[in-house]
Amino acid sequence: MALSKLDRLYRAVILDHSSNPHHRGVLEGVTPLELNNPTCGDVIRLSIRLDKDKKIEDIAFDGSGCSISTASASMMTDLVLGKTIEEACELSEIFSQLVQGEDIGEMDEKLGDAAFLQGVSQFPQRIKCATLSWNALKKLMDVEVGESVVEESCSHFENDGEKE
Ligand SMILES: [Zn+2]
C-alpha cells in the first residue's frame, strides 16, 4: 500500500529531526541524566538548566537511539525550552496521551512538531522510544527542584490520578 501524502509529510518531519537533531550536546556545568529504553536499546543523556524562575533556560541531549527516540528528543527540546515546569508537565502529559492513541482534540496544536509522532500509537513497541526523552525530562526536573514540586506542578494535568 502506498503511503498517503500525509504519511510522507509525517515521515519527512521525523526524519529531519532524527538526522539533524536540535539542541544536541551536553550543557557545560550541569550533570546530565541518563535514561535508556531496553526494549529498543535507546540511550539518552539529557541536561537542563533552570533560571531563577524555574523556567527551562537551556536544554541539550545526546546519546544513541533509533530515529523515533532521537526525533522525539529533538522535538521535545524545541518545545520545552523557555517553559516552566508546570508547562513542561502539561506538554508531557498531552504528548503521552497522543502517542497512546488517545483523542486529545485540538491540544495537539500545543505540541509543535511533536504532534507528528502521533502515528507511533499504532506501534506499541515504539511508544517507549517516543516517550524516553520526556521521561528523562521529568526525572531531571525531579532532581532539579524536588519530586514533590514536580508532582504538585504536574498533578493538574494527569487524568488517571485522583483529583482534589
Ligand atoms: Zn527506539
Backbone and ligand atoms as CSV (ligand in chain L), in Angstrom:
chain,resi,resn,atom,element,x,y,z
A,1,MET,N,N,0.842,-1.197,0.000
A,1,MET,CA,C,0.000,0.000,0.000
A,1,MET,C,C,0.881,1.252,0.000
A,2,ALA,N,N,0.582,2.174,-0.872
A,2,ALA,CA,C,1.385,3.396,-0.958
A,2,ALA,C,C,1.109,4.296,0.246
A,3,LEU,N,N,2.119,5.008,0.624
A,3,LEU,CA,C,1.942,5.956,1.720
A,3,LEU,C,C,1.130,7.151,1.233
A,4,SER,N,N,0.246,7.605,2.088
A,4,SER,CA,C,-0.511,8.795,1.727
A,4,SER,C,C,0.425,10.006,1.802
A,5,LYS,N,N,-0.023,11.111,1.246
A,5,LYS,CA,C,0.785,12.338,1.300
A,5,LYS,C,C,1.062,12.741,2.742
A,6,LEU,N,N,0.032,12.559,3.579
A,6,LEU,CA,C,0.182,12.940,4.977
A,6,LEU,C,C,1.238,12.076,5.660
A,7,ASP,N,N,1.181,10.769,5.386
A,7,ASP,CA,C,2.190,9.873,5.961
A,7,ASP,C,C,3.587,10.300,5.539
A,8,ARG,N,N,3.692,10.686,4.275
A,8,ARG,CA,C,5.007,11.101,3.763
A,8,ARG,C,C,5.487,12.365,4.460
A,9,LEU,N,N,4.546,13.289,4.692
A,9,LEU,CA,C,4.902,14.519,5.394
A,9,LEU,C,C,5.382,14.181,6.811
A,10,TYR,N,N,4.631,13.314,7.489
A,10,TYR,CA,C,4.991,12.924,8.858
A,10,TYR,C,C,6.380,12.310,8.879
A,11,ARG,N,N,6.612,11.403,7.928
A,11,ARG,CA,C,7.918,10.740,7.880
A,11,ARG,C,C,9.038,11.736,7.618
A,12,ALA,N,N,8.758,12.711,6.751
A,12,ALA,CA,C,9.780,13.694,6.410
A,12,ALA,C,C,10.157,14.533,7.625
A,13,VAL,N,N,9.150,14.938,8.400
A,13,VAL,CA,C,9.429,15.761,9.580
A,13,VAL,C,C,10.225,14.960,10.615
A,14,ILE,N,N,9.827,13.698,10.811
A,14,ILE,CA,C,10.514,12.844,11.783
A,14,ILE,C,C,11.962,12.585,11.338
A,15,LEU,N,N,12.118,12.314,10.056
A,15,LEU,CA,C,13.446,12.056,9.501
A,15,LEU,C,C,14.346,13.284,9.630
A,16,ASP,N,N,13.751,14.455,9.410
A,16,ASP,CA,C,14.503,15.693,9.507
A,16,ASP,C,C,15.043,15.893,10.925
A,17,HIS,N,N,14.196,15.641,11.910
A,17,HIS,CA,C,14.634,15.793,13.302
A,17,HIS,C,C,15.654,14.734,13.686
A,18,SER,N,N,15.476,13.501,13.167
A,18,SER,CA,C,16.393,12.441,13.590
A,18,SER,C,C,17.755,12.578,12.912
A,19,SER,N,N,17.779,13.133,11.696
A,19,SER,CA,C,19.091,13.270,11.051
A,19,SER,C,C,19.791,14.585,11.414
A,20,ASN,N,N,19.007,15.592,11.793
A,20,ASN,CA,C,19.602,16.861,12.241
A,20,ASN,C,C,18.970,17.289,13.557
A,21,PRO,N,N,19.260,16.544,14.625
A,21,PRO,CA,C,18.573,16.839,15.891
A,21,PRO,C,C,18.910,18.241,16.418
A,22,HIS,N,N,17.903,18.888,16.972
A,22,HIS,CA,C,18.091,20.204,17.582
A,22,HIS,C,C,18.584,20.043,19.018
A,23,HIS,N,N,19.339,21.003,19.483
A,23,HIS,CA,C,19.851,21.009,20.870
A,23,HIS,C,C,20.609,19.734,21.211
A,24,ARG,N,N,21.464,19.346,20.311
A,24,ARG,CA,C,22.279,18.158,20.526
A,24,ARG,C,C,23.528,18.559,21.302
A,25,GLY,N,N,23.856,17.810,22.334
A,25,GLY,CA,C,25.079,18.073,23.079
A,25,GLY,C,C,24.861,17.940,24.569
A,26,VAL,N,N,25.831,18.443,25.322
A,26,VAL,CA,C,25.730,18.413,26.780
A,26,VAL,C,C,25.976,19.831,27.266
A,27,LEU,N,N,25.186,20.297,28.205
A,27,LEU,CA,C,25.379,21.640,28.738
A,27,LEU,C,C,26.573,21.643,29.685
A,28,GLU,N,N,27.353,22.682,29.596
A,28,GLU,CA,C,28.508,22.786,30.453
A,28,GLU,C,C,28.077,23.068,31.894
A,29,GLY,N,N,28.732,22.393,32.818
A,29,GLY,CA,C,28.498,22.697,34.225
A,29,GLY,C,C,27.249,22.063,34.819
A,30,VAL,N,N,26.538,21.252,34.068
A,30,VAL,CA,C,25.406,20.532,34.659
A,30,VAL,C,C,25.603,19.030,34.472
A,31,THR,N,N,25.088,18.271,35.412
A,31,THR,CA,C,25.205,16.817,35.318
A,31,THR,C,C,24.044,16.276,34.497
A,32,PRO,N,N,24.344,15.630,33.388
A,32,PRO,CA,C,23.246,15.086,32.584
A,32,PRO,C,C,22.624,13.860,33.247
A,33,LEU,N,N,21.401,13.614,32.914
A,33,LEU,CA,C,20.724,12.420,33.395
A,33,LEU,C,C,20.641,11.420,32.246
A,34,GLU,N,N,21.015,10.189,32.550
A,34,GLU,CA,C,20.991,9.171,31.501
A,34,GLU,C,C,19.826,8.215,31.735
A,35,LEU,N,N,19.132,7.933,30.658
A,35,LEU,CA,C,17.999,7.024,30.759
A,35,LEU,C,C,18.007,6.143,29.514
A,36,ASN,N,N,17.656,4.871,29.693
A,36,ASN,CA,C,17.615,4.032,28.499
A,36,ASN,C,C,16.289,3.304,28.363
A,37,ASN,N,N,16.079,2.872,27.157
A,37,ASN,CA,C,14.874,2.127,26.826
A,37,ASN,C,C,15.328,0.750,26.362
A,38,PRO,N,N,15.370,-0.208,27.287
A,38,PRO,CA,C,15.954,-1.513,26.971
A,38,PRO,C,C,15.236,-2.244,25.827
A,39,THR,N,N,13.956,-1.980,25.654
A,39,THR,CA,C,13.201,-2.652,24.597
A,39,THR,C,C,13.835,-2.417,23.231
A,40,CYS,N,N,14.377,-1.207,23.044
A,40,CYS,CA,C,14.885,-0.841,21.726
A,40,CYS,C,C,16.388,-0.608,21.742
A,41,GLY,N,N,16.932,-0.325,22.933
A,41,GLY,CA,C,18.359,-0.037,23.038
A,41,GLY,C,C,18.678,1.446,22.977
A,42,ASP,N,N,17.646,2.292,23.050
A,42,ASP,CA,C,17.878,3.733,23.019
A,42,ASP,C,C,18.490,4.204,24.334
A,43,VAL,N,N,19.446,5.111,24.213
A,43,VAL,CA,C,20.037,5.745,25.394
A,43,VAL,C,C,19.984,7.249,25.195
A,44,ILE,N,N,19.521,7.962,26.220
A,44,ILE,CA,C,19.537,9.424,26.123
A,44,ILE,C,C,20.257,9.990,27.339
A,45,ARG,N,N,21.036,11.039,27.102
A,45,ARG,CA,C,21.608,11.821,28.181
A,45,ARG,C,C,21.072,13.230,28.022
A,46,LEU,N,N,20.356,13.670,29.028
A,46,LEU,CA,C,19.680,14.960,28.922
A,46,LEU,C,C,20.228,15.910,29.973
A,47,SER,N,N,20.495,17.138,29.569
A,47,SER,CA,C,20.856,18.144,30.573
A,47,SER,C,C,19.960,19.365,30.422
A,48,ILE,N,N,19.569,19.928,31.551
A,48,ILE,CA,C,18.782,21.165,31.519
A,48,ILE,C,C,19.367,22.158,32.512
A,49,ARG,N,N,19.121,23.420,32.218
A,49,ARG,CA,C,19.456,24.467,33.174
A,49,ARG,C,C,18.199,25.289,33.409
A,50,LEU,N,N,17.862,25.472,34.684
A,50,LEU,CA,C,16.687,26.276,35.019
A,50,LEU,C,C,17.143,27.679,35.430
A,51,ASP,N,N,16.343,28.672,35.080
A,51,ASP,CA,C,16.672,30.018,35.548
A,51,ASP,C,C,16.056,30.238,36.926
A,52,LYS,N,N,16.164,31.444,37.440
A,52,LYS,CA,C,15.715,31.664,38.827
A,52,LYS,C,C,14.204,31.518,38.979
A,53,ASP,N,N,13.472,31.677,37.893
A,53,ASP,CA,C,12.019,31.474,37.951
A,53,ASP,C,C,11.621,30.034,37.636
A,54,LYS,N,N,12.615,29.151,37.615
A,54,LYS,CA,C,12.392,27.731,37.344
A,54,LYS,C,C,11.845,27.484,35.933
A,55,LYS,N,N,12.256,28.352,35.037
A,55,LYS,CA,C,11.967,28.091,33.626
A,55,LYS,C,C,13.155,27.373,33.022
A,56,ILE,N,N,12.878,26.560,32.002
A,56,ILE,CA,C,13.966,25.836,31.352
A,56,ILE,C,C,14.710,26.810,30.437
A,57,GLU,N,N,15.876,27.212,30.934
A,57,GLU,CA,C,16.650,28.249,30.260
A,57,GLU,C,C,17.486,27.656,29.133
A,58,ASP,N,N,17.925,26.421,29.355
A,58,ASP,CA,C,18.736,25.763,28.329
A,58,ASP,C,C,18.547,24.254,28.459
A,59,ILE,N,N,18.682,23.589,27.340
A,59,ILE,CA,C,18.462,22.136,27.332
A,59,ILE,C,C,19.293,21.519,26.214
A,60,ALA,N,N,19.808,20.331,26.447
A,60,ALA,CA,C,20.574,19.641,25.407
A,60,ALA,C,C,20.517,18.140,25.666
A,61,PHE,N,N,20.652,17.376,24.598
A,61,PHE,CA,C,20.667,15.925,24.778
A,61,PHE,C,C,21.683,15.302,23.837
A,62,ASP,N,N,22.190,14.155,24.268
A,62,ASP,CA,C,22.922,13.313,23.331
A,62,ASP,C,C,22.645,11.865,23.721
A,63,GLY,N,N,23.451,10.958,23.196
A,63,GLY,CA,C,23.183,9.554,23.425
A,63,GLY,C,C,23.026,8.878,22.084
A,64,SER,N,N,22.492,7.674,22.117
A,64,SER,CA,C,22.278,7.000,20.841
A,64,SER,C,C,20.921,6.327,20.874
A,65,GLY,N,N,20.206,6.468,19.816
A,65,GLY,CA,C,18.878,5.879,19.801
A,65,GLY,C,C,18.365,5.732,18.390
A,66,CYS,N,N,17.243,5.099,18.266
A,66,CYS,CA,C,16.614,4.911,16.968
A,66,CYS,C,C,16.074,6.260,16.475
A,67,SER,N,N,15.602,6.285,15.258
A,67,SER,CA,C,15.171,7.563,14.699
A,67,SER,C,C,13.975,8.153,15.449
A,68,ILE,N,N,13.097,7.287,15.937
A,68,ILE,CA,C,11.936,7.803,16.689
A,68,ILE,C,C,12.387,8.470,17.987
A,69,SER,N,N,13.271,7.806,18.727
A,69,SER,CA,C,13.677,8.378,20.018
A,69,SER,C,C,14.481,9.657,19.802
A,70,THR,N,N,15.336,9.681,18.775
A,70,THR,CA,C,16.124,10.880,18.503
A,70,THR,C,C,15.232,12.021,18.032
A,71,ALA,N,N,14.314,11.721,17.124
A,71,ALA,CA,C,13.403,12.758,16.628
A,71,ALA,C,C,12.553,13.300,17.772
A,72,SER,N,N,12.075,12.407,18.619
A,72,SER,CA,C,11.219,12.829,19.717
A,72,SER,C,C,11.992,13.719,20.694
A,73,ALA,N,N,13.241,13.361,20.975
A,73,ALA,CA,C,14.064,14.173,21.879
A,73,ALA,C,C,14.305,15.555,21.274
A,74,SER,N,N,14.569,15.587,19.973
A,74,SER,CA,C,14.790,16.860,19.293
A,74,SER,C,C,13.539,17.744,19.368
A,75,MET,N,N,12.391,17.144,19.127
A,75,MET,CA,C,11.122,17.880,19.182
A,75,MET,C,C,10.824,18.354,20.595
A,76,MET,N,N,11.105,17.472,21.567
A,76,MET,CA,C,10.842,17.801,22.970
A,76,MET,C,C,11.688,18.998,23.399
A,77,THR,N,N,12.974,19.006,23.026
A,77,THR,CA,C,13.839,20.116,23.446
A,77,THR,C,C,13.363,21.433,22.828
A,78,ASP,N,N,12.938,21.396,21.583
A,78,ASP,CA,C,12.377,22.598,20.940
A,78,ASP,C,C,11.200,23.139,21.744
A,79,LEU,N,N,10.388,22.189,22.155
A,79,LEU,CA,C,9.096,22.517,22.736
A,79,LEU,C,C,9.207,23.074,24.155
A,80,VAL,N,N,10.072,22.493,24.972
A,80,VAL,CA,C,10.070,22.867,26.395
A,80,VAL,C,C,11.040,24.000,26.725
A,81,LEU,N,N,11.883,24.358,25.773
A,81,LEU,CA,C,12.822,25.447,26.017
A,81,LEU,C,C,12.042,26.727,26.348
A,82,GLY,N,N,12.396,27.340,27.474
A,82,GLY,CA,C,11.723,28.571,27.881
A,82,GLY,C,C,10.435,28.343,28.659
A,83,LYS,N,N,10.047,27.077,28.828
A,83,LYS,CA,C,8.799,26.774,29.528
A,83,LYS,C,C,9.038,26.584,31.028
A,84,THR,N,N,7.982,26.791,31.810
A,84,THR,CA,C,8.049,26.497,33.235
A,84,THR,C,C,7.881,24.998,33.442
A,85,ILE,N,N,8.151,24.566,34.655
A,85,ILE,CA,C,7.977,23.145,34.982
A,85,ILE,C,C,6.526,22.729,34.782
A,86,GLU,N,N,5.638,23.605,35.186
A,86,GLU,CA,C,4.218,23.288,35.033
A,86,GLU,C,C,3.844,23.130,33.553
A,87,GLU,N,N,4.330,24.046,32.732
A,87,GLU,CA,C,4.046,23.952,31.291
A,87,GLU,C,C,4.664,22.699,30.680
A,88,ALA,N,N,5.884,22.392,31.112
A,88,ALA,CA,C,6.557,21.192,30.593
A,88,ALA,C,C,5.778,19.935,30.979
A,89,CYS,N,N,5.239,19.930,32.194
A,89,CYS,CA,C,4.424,18.792,32.649
A,89,CYS,C,C,3.173,18.640,31.786
A,90,GLU,N,N,2.563,19.764,31.497
A,90,GLU,CA,C,1.341,19.719,30.696
A,90,GLU,C,C,1.645,19.142,29.306
A,91,LEU,N,N,2.734,19.638,28.705
A,91,LEU,CA,C,3.106,19.152,27.371
A,91,LEU,C,C,3.434,17.664,27.413
A,92,SER,N,N,4.117,17.268,28.460
A,92,SER,CA,C,4.486,15.862,28.612
A,92,SER,C,C,3.241,14.981,28.685
A,93,GLU,N,N,2.261,15.461,29.421
A,93,GLU,CA,C,1.015,14.706,29.581
A,93,GLU,C,C,0.241,14.632,28.255
A,94,ILE,N,N,0.162,15.761,27.548
A,94,ILE,CA,C,-0.530,15.775,26.253
A,94,ILE,C,C,0.173,14.828,25.274
A,95,PHE,N,N,1.508,14.890,25.293
A,95,PHE,CA,C,2.274,14.050,24.376
A,95,PHE,C,C,2.058,12.566,24.685
A,96,SER,N,N,2.066,12.254,25.959
A,96,SER,CA,C,1.878,10.864,26.363
A,96,SER,C,C,0.502,10.340,25.913
A,97,GLN,N,N,-0.501,11.192,26.028
A,97,GLN,CA,C,-1.838,10.788,25.568
A,97,GLN,C,C,-1.858,10.601,24.055
A,98,LEU,N,N,-1.177,11.506,23.352
A,98,LEU,CA,C,-1.139,11.438,21.894
A,98,LEU,C,C,-0.544,10.118,21.401
A,99,VAL,N,N,0.624,9.761,21.949
A,99,VAL,CA,C,1.282,8.556,21.436
A,99,VAL,C,C,0.612,7.276,21.925
A,100,GLN,N,N,-0.256,7.412,22.928
A,100,GLN,CA,C,-1.023,6.238,23.336
A,100,GLN,C,C,-2.338,6.138,22.581
A,101,GLY,N,N,-2.510,7.042,21.612
A,101,GLY,CA,C,-3.665,6.947,20.739
A,101,GLY,C,C,-4.939,7.536,21.324
A,102,GLU,N,N,-4.789,8.311,22.411
A,102,GLU,CA,C,-5.988,8.935,22.974
A,102,GLU,C,C,-6.367,10.166,22.157
A,103,ASP,N,N,-7.638,10.462,22.179
A,103,ASP,CA,C,-8.121,11.619,21.439
A,103,ASP,C,C,-7.834,12.880,22.252
A,104,ILE,N,N,-6.938,13.710,21.762
A,104,ILE,CA,C,-6.579,14.903,22.521
A,104,ILE,C,C,-7.163,16.163,21.879
A,105,GLY,N,N,-8.023,15.976,20.900
A,105,GLY,CA,C,-8.684,17.116,20.283
A,105,GLY,C,C,-7.693,18.093,19.672
A,106,GLU,N,N,-7.878,19.372,19.977
A,106,GLU,CA,C,-7.003,20.377,19.380
A,106,GLU,C,C,-5.770,20.661,20.219
A,107,MET,N,N,-5.618,19.893,21.289
A,107,MET,CA,C,-4.438,20.123,22.127
A,107,MET,C,C,-3.146,19.777,21.402
A,108,ASP,N,N,-3.268,19.014,20.295
A,108,ASP,CA,C,-2.047,18.686,19.556
A,108,ASP,C,C,-1.376,19.941,18.989
A,109,GLU,N,N,-2.146,21.042,18.906
A,109,GLU,CA,C,-1.555,22.296,18.430
A,109,GLU,C,C,-0.466,22.803,19.359
A,110,LYS,N,N,-0.560,22.407,20.627
A,110,LYS,CA,C,0.455,22.844,21.584
A,110,LYS,C,C,1.764,22.090,21.409
A,111,LEU,N,N,1.715,20.989,20.676
A,111,LEU,CA,C,2.873,20.096,20.645
A,111,LEU,C,C,3.885,20.402,19.546
A,112,GLY,N,N,3.589,21.370,18.684
A,112,GLY,CA,C,4.527,21.674,17.609
A,112,GLY,C,C,4.806,20.438,16.772
A,113,ASP,N,N,6.065,20.281,16.405
A,113,ASP,CA,C,6.446,19.134,15.564
A,113,ASP,C,C,6.178,17.798,16.250
A,114,ALA,N,N,6.161,17.795,17.565
A,114,ALA,CA,C,5.971,16.529,18.287
A,114,ALA,C,C,4.631,15.878,17.931
A,115,ALA,N,N,3.686,16.683,17.468
A,115,ALA,CA,C,2.391,16.139,17.064
A,115,ALA,C,C,2.532,15.170,15.889
A,116,PHE,N,N,3.626,15.297,15.154
A,116,PHE,CA,C,3.855,14.395,14.016
A,116,PHE,C,C,4.156,12.967,14.458
A,117,LEU,N,N,4.378,12.774,15.750
A,117,LEU,CA,C,4.672,11.425,16.233
A,117,LEU,C,C,3.411,10.642,16.569
A,118,GLN,N,N,2.283,11.202,16.249
A,118,GLN,CA,C,1.018,10.551,16.575
A,118,GLN,C,C,0.950,9.119,16.057
A,119,GLY,N,N,1.514,8.900,14.869
A,119,GLY,CA,C,1.463,7.582,14.239
A,119,GLY,C,C,2.101,6.481,15.065
A,120,VAL,N,N,2.954,6.886,16.029
A,120,VAL,CA,C,3.611,5.910,16.890
A,120,VAL,C,C,2.585,5.082,17.666
A,121,SER,N,N,1.415,5.678,17.893
A,121,SER,CA,C,0.375,4.972,18.663
A,121,SER,C,C,-0.026,3.652,18.000
A,122,GLN,N,N,0.238,3.534,16.712
A,122,GLN,CA,C,-0.095,2.286,16.022
A,122,GLN,C,C,0.985,1.209,16.209
A,123,PHE,N,N,2.085,1.598,16.837
A,123,PHE,CA,C,3.191,0.653,17.033
A,123,PHE,C,C,3.567,0.630,18.512
A,124,PRO,N,N,2.823,-0.143,19.310
A,124,PRO,CA,C,3.007,-0.099,20.762
A,124,PRO,C,C,4.451,-0.263,21.225
A,125,GLN,N,N,5.228,-1.060,20.488
A,125,GLN,CA,C,6.613,-1.278,20.932
A,125,GLN,C,C,7.485,-0.035,20.737
A,126,ARG,N,N,6.984,0.940,19.945
A,126,ARG,CA,C,7.769,2.159,19.728
A,126,ARG,C,C,7.351,3.308,20.640
A,127,ILE,N,N,6.286,3.123,21.404
A,127,ILE,CA,C,5.819,4.225,22.251
A,127,ILE,C,C,6.905,4.622,23.252
A,128,LYS,N,N,7.608,3.609,23.778
A,128,LYS,CA,C,8.670,3.918,24.749
A,128,LYS,C,C,9.832,4.677,24.106
A,129,CYS,N,N,10.039,4.460,22.815
A,129,CYS,CA,C,11.076,5.226,22.104
A,129,CYS,C,C,10.689,6.700,22.103
A,130,ALA,N,N,9.395,6.946,21.868
A,130,ALA,CA,C,8.917,8.328,21.755
A,130,ALA,C,C,8.857,9.025,23.110
A,131,THR,N,N,8.593,8.269,24.173
A,131,THR,CA,C,8.428,8.916,25.483
A,131,THR,C,C,9.722,8.951,26.301
A,132,LEU,N,N,10.775,8.307,25.798
A,132,LEU,CA,C,12.032,8.237,26.569
A,132,LEU,C,C,12.542,9.619,26.982
A,133,SER,N,N,12.612,10.545,26.029
A,133,SER,CA,C,13.171,11.864,26.352
A,133,SER,C,C,12.270,12.627,27.323
A,134,TRP,N,N,10.961,12.425,27.190
A,134,TRP,CA,C,10.026,13.090,28.110
A,134,TRP,C,C,10.167,12.534,29.512
A,135,ASN,N,N,10.370,11.207,29.616
A,135,ASN,CA,C,10.581,10.608,30.931
A,135,ASN,C,C,11.882,11.108,31.549
A,136,ALA,N,N,12.899,11.257,30.700
A,136,ALA,CA,C,14.181,11.778,31.182
A,136,ALA,C,C,13.998,13.212,31.697
A,137,LEU,N,N,13.201,13.981,30.985
A,137,LEU,CA,C,12.944,15.369,31.403
A,137,LEU,C,C,12.282,15.407,32.777
A,138,LYS,N,N,11.308,14.539,32.949
A,138,LYS,CA,C,10.585,14.530,34.214
A,138,LYS,C,C,11.504,14.128,35.371
A,139,LYS,N,N,12.329,13.113,35.140
A,139,LYS,CA,C,13.271,12.688,36.181
A,139,LYS,C,C,14.272,13.800,36.503
A,140,LEU,N,N,14.685,14.481,35.468
A,140,LEU,CA,C,15.663,15.554,35.657
A,140,LEU,C,C,15.043,16.718,36.436
A,141,MET,N,N,13.793,17.012,36.171
A,141,MET,CA,C,13.115,18.069,36.919
A,141,MET,C,C,12.969,17.660,38.381
A,142,ASP,N,N,12.717,16.356,38.610
A,142,ASP,CA,C,12.674,15.844,39.985
A,142,ASP,C,C,13.974,16.149,40.719
A,143,VAL,N,N,15.088,15.893,40.001
A,143,VAL,CA,C,16.400,16.110,40.597
A,143,VAL,C,C,16.619,17.604,40.868
A,144,GLU,N,N,16.208,18.425,39.922
A,144,GLU,CA,C,16.495,19.862,39.997
A,144,GLU,C,C,15.675,20.580,41.067
A,145,VAL,N,N,14.399,20.279,41.149
A,145,VAL,CA,C,13.542,21.060,42.056
A,145,VAL,C,C,12.876,20.213,43.135
A,146,GLY,N,N,13.101,18.904,43.083
A,146,GLY,CA,C,12.489,18.033,44.081
A,146,GLY,C,C,11.217,17.401,43.550
A,147,GLU,N,N,11.066,16.142,43.877
A,147,GLU,CA,C,9.963,15.352,43.350
A,147,GLU,C,C,8.598,15.934,43.725
A,148,SER,N,N,8.508,16.446,44.957
A,148,SER,CA,C,7.204,16.929,45.422
A,148,SER,C,C,6.757,18.156,44.629
A,149,VAL,N,N,7.713,19.009,44.264
A,149,VAL,CA,C,7.380,20.199,43.479
A,149,VAL,C,C,6.877,19.795,42.094
A,150,VAL,N,N,7.575,18.832,41.495
A,150,VAL,CA,C,7.180,18.376,40.163
A,150,VAL,C,C,5.805,17.717,40.233
A,151,GLU,N,N,5.613,16.899,41.261
A,151,GLU,CA,C,4.321,16.229,41.401
A,151,GLU,C,C,3.184,17.228,41.551
A,152,GLU,N,N,3.444,18.230,42.358
A,152,GLU,CA,C,2.453,19.281,42.577
A,152,GLU,C,C,2.155,20.012,41.254
A,153,SER,N,N,3.213,20.345,40.498
A,153,SER,CA,C,3.037,21.066,39.231
A,153,SER,C,C,2.331,20.204,38.196
A,154,CYS,N,N,2.575,18.913,38.262
A,154,CYS,CA,C,2.039,18.020,37.240
A,154,CYS,C,C,0.646,17.514,37.577
A,155,SER,N,N,0.282,17.623,38.843
A,155,SER,CA,C,-0.949,16.957,39.283
A,155,SER,C,C,-2.191,17.479,38.574
A,156,HIS,N,N,-2.129,18.725,38.083
A,156,HIS,CA,C,-3.307,19.300,37.427
A,156,HIS,C,C,-3.625,18.636,36.101
A,157,PHE,N,N,-2.618,17.961,35.541
A,157,PHE,CA,C,-2.788,17.513,34.165
A,157,PHE,C,C,-3.007,16.022,34.022
A,158,GLU,N,N,-2.873,15.303,35.127
A,158,GLU,CA,C,-2.982,13.861,34.984
A,158,GLU,C,C,-4.419,13.408,35.121
A,159,ASN,N,N,-4.891,12.746,34.089
A,159,ASN,CA,C,-6.284,12.307,34.059
A,159,ASN,C,C,-6.541,11.100,34.947
A,160,ASP,N,N,-5.524,10.255,35.033
A,160,ASP,CA,C,-5.750,8.997,35.736
A,160,ASP,C,C,-5.519,9.132,37.242
A,161,GLY,N,N,-4.919,10.269,37.651
A,161,GLY,CA,C,-4.673,10.450,39.079
A,161,GLY,C,C,-5.941,10.946,39.793
A,162,GLU,N,N,-5.858,10.915,41.099
A,162,GLU,CA,C,-7.011,11.422,41.845
A,162,GLU,C,C,-6.968,12.937,41.873
A,163,LYS,N,N,-8.100,13.528,41.678
A,163,LYS,CA,C,-8.164,14.998,41.720
A,163,LYS,C,C,-8.643,15.431,43.109
A,164,GLU,N,N,-8.077,16.553,43.554
A,164,GLU,CA,C,-8.504,17.034,44.865
A,164,GLU,C,C,-9.758,17.867,44.749
L,1,ZN,ZN,ZN,13.825,3.193,19.852
